[in-house]
Amino acid sequence: MNNPLAGLSQSVRDLTKRVAPAVVEIVVTGYGARDEAAGRAANSLSPQESSGSGILVDPDGYIMTNAHVVAGAVRIRVSVQDANTPASVQGTPFVDTRFFSARILGVDRDSDLALLKIAGRGLPALNLADSDKVRQGDLVFAVGSPLGLRNSLSMGVVSAPARALSDDSPILFIQTDASINPGNSGGALVDITGDVIGMNTFIVSQSGGNEGIGFAIPSNIIRSTYEQLRRTGRVSRGSIGVIAQDITPVMARGLALPIGHGVIVADVDPGGPADRSGLKRKDIVLDFDGHRITTSVQLANDVYRLRGGDKAKVTVLRGNNRLALEIEIHEQAGSFDPLAALASPERNLVPRLGILCVEIDQRVAELMPDLRRQYGLIVVARSPEGQAQFIDLEPGDIIHAINNLPVSSLSAFQHAIQELKAGDAIVLQIERDQRFQYLAFEME
């Protein structure tokens, strides 16, 4: 007699054999505060290791992971399971594993995603599915390296396919009860076909361990971010120039709206993309880019996934009339875009670090009135080459000092970096979001 449970078990085994080799362990070496012990000061720095997971998305060694997994990295080591490992030893210490050094090609903090590259060919890779098709109750599998336990698999269901966690974030996460623990970050959440529907990113827990409430970044956001980071090293986010709000029963009665639910346009930026398309205040957004709109966060998520130059069809209800409009998406303005125009690779590059910096002068200070100090260098871009791919320096960071010496000019900083030997310790005092912090690493 056929045993349906045996059939299910074999199907999961087959899926695991295909998926597991394409989910890698990432070990990051950086510097952090040493715990107070043996008479040592608590604020001294020491090398530290942390681990996470990543997804091979291209056989030529392109890996997507969470930005927080590689934050502060000095060195990144990736372990890849041999795809030909016998099923009998998968998930055991006897798995054949290859180790690679990885470099960071790009980081997108907004989505908490990063793209890594290892020097491999013909590696196992996973397909990114259409996360818009994910539904509540779908069977899913989380693959990663929780707590450093390489190549672990857990099973669960989609608890919610589009969970908004805050009004400030435009991302709608996939919620799952598949077991996710520290170290799973950056790993794959796959469907029953073995395709990636999301990247395991964080959990909500009172104990610090899995409590069945895990969240994954949807694969459609991963795909868009991967394509842009691979092509340009940066990510363009969409903007249409509107303020949208959820309709409440009281709002519907007070404004005499034709329906008592949905999303209403509260304001339209004069001369912006929505304004030029004909969108007006009090319009009710029914559909955007082929998706039915029910909440303002959902609309923000759909806009967020598009790039500058894309076009989206919008259906609105104006009074009792349905109107079809087309909006050309504009790129969100970056906080430091005006400064990037002041830099050139020939003049502003710090080659060994792979960053472009601009000195703070009167003109720059006027662009950034909230600076804590009126001197230093502002990082305006990162180069694909140089050590910046391994250290946590981002556009917008302000370098105020190097090894206790104030940074007075770009030329002096370039000279100081050039004079350092491999293995020399560097501590940069930087300002980020109007707060000072230290960034410590060794010169390569």
C-alpha positions in Angstrom: 0.0 0.0 0.0 1.3 3.4 -0.9 2.3 5.6 2.0 1.5 9.3 1.3 3.8 10.4 4.1 6.7 8.5 2.5 5.9 10.3 -0.7 6.0 13.6 1.1 9.3 12.8 2.8 10.9 11.8 -0.5 9.7 15.0 -2.1 11.3 17.1 0.6 14.5 15.1 0.3 14.6 15.8 -3.4 13.9 19.5 -2.9 16.6 19.7 -0.3 19.2 18.1 -2.5 18.6 20.7 -5.2 18.2 23.8 -2.9 20.8 23.3 -0.1 24.0 23.6 -2.2 22.9 27.0 -3.5 22.4 28.4 0.0 25.9 29.3 1.4 27.3 30.1 4.8 28.9 33.5 5.1 31.6 34.1 7.8 32.5 37.7 8.4 35.6 38.9 10.2 35.5 42.4 11.6 36.3 44.4 14.7 34.2 45.1 17.8 34.4 46.0 21.5 36.1 43.3 23.6 34.1 42.1 26.7 35.6 43.3 29.9 37.6 40.4 31.3 41.1 39.7 32.7 41.6 43.4 33.5 41.2 44.5 29.9 39.2 47.6 29.2 35.7 47.0 27.9 36.1 49.4 25.1 39.2 47.9 23.5 38.8 46.5 20.0 39.4 42.9 19.0 38.8 40.8 15.9 35.4 39.2 15.9 33.6 36.7 13.7 29.9 36.5 12.9 28.1 34.2 10.5 25.0 34.4 8.3 23.7 32.9 5.1 23.5 33.8 1.4 21.8 32.7 -1.8 23.6 31.9 -5.0 21.6 33.6 -7.7 24.0 33.1 -10.6 26.3 30.1 -11.4 29.2 32.6 -11.9 29.3 33.3 -8.1 26.9 36.1 -7.5 25.4 35.9 -4.0 22.6 37.9 -2.4 22.5 38.3 1.3 21.4 40.8 4.0 23.3 44.0 4.3 23.4 43.6 8.1 25.2 40.2 7.6 28.2 41.9 6.0 28.2 45.2 7.9 31.6 46.1 9.2 33.3 43.3 7.4 37.0 43.3 6.9 37.1 39.8 5.4 34.3 37.6 4.1 34.6 33.9 3.7 31.9 31.9 1.9 31.5 28.1 2.1 29.6 26.3 -0.7 28.4 22.7 -0.4 29.3 20.4 -3.2 26.2 19.9 -5.3 27.2 16.2 -5.8 27.2 15.4 -2.1 25.4 12.1 -1.5 22.0 12.5 0.1 23.1 10.2 2.9 25.6 12.7 4.3 23.7 16.0 3.6 23.4 18.0 6.8 26.3 16.1 8.4 29.9 17.1 9.0 31.0 14.9 6.1 29.6 17.2 3.4 32.3 18.2 0.9 32.6 22.0 1.1 34.6 24.6 -0.9 35.7 27.9 0.6 35.9 31.2 -1.2 36.9 34.8 -0.4 34.1 37.2 -1.3 34.0 40.8 -2.2 31.0 43.2 -1.9 29.8 44.6 -5.2 27.0 46.7 -3.6 24.9 47.4 -0.6 21.4 48.8 -0.4 20.6 49.7 3.2 17.0 50.6 2.5 16.1 47.1 1.6 18.8 45.5 3.9 20.3 43.7 0.8 23.9 43.2 -0.4 25.5 41.6 -3.4 28.6 39.6 -3.1 30.9 38.0 -5.7 33.1 34.9 -5.4 35.5 33.5 -8.0 33.5 30.5 -9.0 32.1 29.0 -12.2 29.2 26.5 -12.7 28.0 26.9 -9.1 24.5 25.8 -8.1 22.1 28.7 -8.2 18.4 29.2 -7.4 15.7 30.9 -9.4 13.9 33.9 -8.0 10.1 33.3 -8.1 7.3 35.9 -8.4 6.6 36.7 -4.8 3.3 38.4 -5.8 1.9 34.9 -6.3 2.6 33.8 -2.7 -0.5 33.1 -0.7 -1.3 32.5 3.0 -1.0 28.8 3.8 1.6 28.0 1.1 4.1 25.3 2.2 7.7 26.8 2.5 11.2 25.8 3.6 13.8 28.0 5.2 17.4 27.1 4.4 20.5 28.6 6.0 23.1 28.4 8.8 21.3 29.2 12.0 23.7 29.6 15.0 26.5 28.5 12.6 24.9 25.2 12.0 25.6 25.0 8.3 23.1 23.8 5.8 20.0 23.5 8.0 16.4 23.1 6.7 13.1 23.9 8.5 9.6 23.6 7.2 6.5 25.8 7.7 3.8 27.8 6.0 3.3 31.3 4.9 1.6 33.0 7.8 1.0 36.2 5.9 2.1 37.0 2.3 2.4 40.8 2.7 3.0 42.0 6.3 3.6 45.7 6.9 5.7 46.1 10.0 5.9 49.9 10.3 4.5 53.0 8.6 8.1 54.1 7.9 9.0 51.0 5.8 7.6 50.6 2.3 8.5 46.9 2.3 5.8 44.3 2.7 7.5 41.2 4.3 6.5 37.5 3.9 5.7 36.2 7.4 6.4 32.5 8.1 6.3 30.1 11.0 9.2 28.1 9.4 11.9 28.0 12.1 14.3 31.0 11.7 17.1 31.7 14.2 20.2 34.0 14.3 22.4 33.0 11.4 19.5 32.3 9.1 19.7 35.9 7.9 20.4 36.0 4.2 19.2 32.5 3.6 16.5 31.3 1.3 12.8 30.9 1.9 11.7 28.5 -1.0 8.4 27.2 -2.2 7.5 23.6 -3.0 9.3 23.8 -6.4 12.6 25.0 -4.8 12.3 28.5 -6.1 13.2 31.4 -3.9 10.1 33.4 -2.7 12.0 35.4 -0.1 15.2 36.0 2.0 15.0 35.2 5.7 15.9 38.4 7.4 14.7 38.7 11.0 12.4 37.3 13.7 10.1 38.7 16.3 11.0 37.0 19.6 10.9 37.7 23.3 13.4 34.9 24.0 15.9 35.7 21.3 15.2 32.3 19.6 12.6 31.1 17.2 9.0 31.6 18.3 7.4 31.0 14.9 7.3 34.6 13.8 9.9 35.1 11.0 10.0 37.6 8.2 11.5 37.4 4.7 12.2 40.0 2.1 10.1 39.1 -1.0 11.9 37.8 -4.0 10.6 40.5 -6.3 12.5 43.1 -4.2 15.6 40.8 -4.2 15.5 40.5 -8.0 15.2 44.3 -8.6 18.0 45.0 -6.1 20.3 42.3 -7.5 19.9 43.5 -11.1 20.6 47.1 -10.2 23.6 46.4 -7.9 25.1 44.1 -10.4 24.7 46.6 -13.2 25.5 49.9 -11.5 26.5 49.2 -7.9 23.6 51.3 -6.6 19.8 51.1 -6.4 17.2 53.4 -7.9 13.9 53.7 -6.0 10.7 55.0 -7.5 8.7 58.1 -6.5 5.5 59.5 -7.9 5.1 62.5 -5.7 1.9 61.8 -3.7 0.8 61.5 -0.1 -1.7 58.7 0.2 -3.8 57.7 3.2 -6.0 54.8 4.2 -9.7 55.6 4.0 -11.5 55.3 7.3 -15.3 55.2 7.8 -15.3 58.7 9.3 -13.2 60.0 6.4 -15.5 58.5 3.9 -18.6 60.1 5.5 -17.0 63.5 6.0 -15.7 63.7 2.5 -18.8 62.0 0.9 -16.6 59.5 -0.8 -18.3 56.9 -3.1 -16.7 54.0 -1.2 -15.8 53.5 2.5 -12.4 51.8 2.1 -9.2 51.9 0.1 -6.5 54.5 -0.5 -7.1 58.2 -1.1 -4.7 60.7 -2.5 -4.3 63.4 0.1 -1.7 65.6 -1.7 0.0 65.7 -5.1 3.4 67.4 -5.5 3.0 70.3 -8.0 4.8 69.5 -11.2 5.6 66.0 -10.0 5.1 62.7 -11.9 1.6 62.1 -10.5 0.6 65.7 -11.1 1.7 65.5 -14.7 -0.2 62.3 -15.2 -3.5 64.0 -14.1 -3.8 62.5 -10.6 -5.6 64.8 -8.3 -6.4 65.1 -4.6 -9.3 63.0 -3.4 -8.7 60.5 -6.2 -9.1 56.9 -4.8 -6.4 54.6 -6.1 -8.0 51.2 -7.2 -5.1 49.6 -9.1 -1.4 50.4 -9.6 0.9 48.6 -12.0 -1.5 45.7 -12.3 -2.1 45.3 -8.6 -5.3 45.9 -6.7 -4.6 48.5 -4.0 -6.2 48.2 -0.6 -3.7 50.0 1.8 -1.4 53.0 1.5 1.6 50.8 2.5 0.8 48.5 -0.4 0.9 51.4 -2.8 4.2 52.6 -1.3 5.6 49.1 -1.7 4.5 48.9 -5.4 6.1 52.3 -6.1 9.2 51.3 -4.1 9.9 48.3 -6.4 9.9 50.4 -9.6 12.9 52.4 -11.0 13.2 55.9 -12.3 12.0 55.9 -15.9 9.6 53.0 -15.5 5.9 53.7 -16.4 2.9 52.4 -14.4 -0.7 52.3 -15.2 -3.0 53.6 -12.5 -6.8 53.2 -12.1 -8.5 55.7 -9.9 -12.0 56.6 -8.8 -12.8 60.3 -9.1 -16.3 60.8 -7.9 -18.3 58.0 -9.5 -16.0 57.8 -12.6 -13.2 55.3 -13.1 -10.2 56.8 -14.9 -7.1 55.1 -16.3 -3.8 57.1 -16.0 -0.2 56.4 -16.8 2.6 57.7 -14.5 6.3 57.9 -15.4 8.2 57.0 -12.2 10.9 59.3 -11.0 13.9 58.3 -9.0 13.9 59.1 -5.4 16.4 61.9 -4.7 19.4 60.6 -2.7 20.4 62.6 0.4 23.9 63.2 -1.0 23.3 63.5 -4.7 24.2 67.2 -4.8 27.6 66.3 -3.3 28.3 63.6 -5.8 28.3 66.2 -8.5 31.2 67.9 -6.8 33.5 64.8 -7.0 35.5 63.4 -9.8 37.5 60.1 -9.7 40.7 61.8 -10.7 40.6 64.3 -7.9 38.5 62.8 -5.1 39.4 59.1 -5.1 41.2 57.5 -2.1 42.5 54.5 -4.1 43.4 52.1 -1.4 40.1 52.5 0.3 38.1 52.7 -2.9 36.0 55.8 -1.8 35.3 59.2 -3.3 35.4 62.0 -0.7 34.6 65.7 -0.7 36.1 68.2 1.7 33.7 70.1 3.9 33.9 73.8 2.9 31.4 76.6 3.1 29.5 75.4 0.0 29.2 71.8 1.3 28.3 73.0 4.8 25.4 74.9 3.3 24.1 71.7 1.8 24.4 69.9 5.2 23.4 72.4 7.9 23.2 69.7 10.7 26.9 68.7 10.7 28.3 68.2 14.2 31.7 69.5 13.1 32.5 71.9 10.3 35.5 70.0 9.0 36.3 66.5 7.6 35.5 64.5 4.5 32.1 63.3 3.2 32.0 59.9 1.5 30.0 60.5 -1.7 30.5 57.2 -3.5 32.3 53.8 -3.3 34.4 52.3 -6.0 34.2 48.6 -7.0 37.9 48.4 -6.3 39.7 49.0 -3.0 39.1 48.1 0.6 35.7 49.9 0.9 34.1 46.7 -0.3 35.1 45.1 3.0 34.5 48.0 5.4 31.3 49.7 6.6 31.8 53.0 4.9 28.7 54.3 3.1 27.9 57.4 1.1 26.9 60.1 3.5 29.4 59.1 6.2 31.7 61.9 7.4 35.3 61.1 8.3 36.5 63.4 11.0 39.7 61.7 12.2 42.1 58.9 11.5 43.9 57.3 14.4 43.3 60.3 16.7 44.5 62.8 14.1 41.8 65.2 12.8 41.2 65.0 9.0 41.8 68.5 7.7 42.0 68.0 4.0 41.5 65.4 1.3 45.1 65.5 0.1 46.4 64.9 3.7 44.0 62.0 4.1 45.0 60.5 0.8 48.7 60.8 1.8 48.1 59.2 5.3 46.3 56.2 3.8 49.0 55.8 1.1 51.7 55.7 3.7 50.1 52.9 5.7 51.6 49.4 5.5 49.6 46.1 5.1 48.4 45.0 8.6 48.5 48.5 10.1 45.5 49.3 12.4 43.2 52.1 11.3 40.5 53.7 13.4 38.3 56.2 11.6 36.1 58.5 13.6 33.0 59.0 11.5 29.7 60.8 11.8 26.6 58.9 10.6 23.1 60.2 11.1 24.5 63.0 13.3 26.2 60.5 15.7 29.8 59.8 16.1 31.2 56.2 16.0 34.5 54.5 15.4 35.3 52.2 12.4 38.3 49.9 13.0 40.0 47.7 10.5 43.4 46.6 9.3 45.0 47.9 6.1 45.2 45.4 3.4 
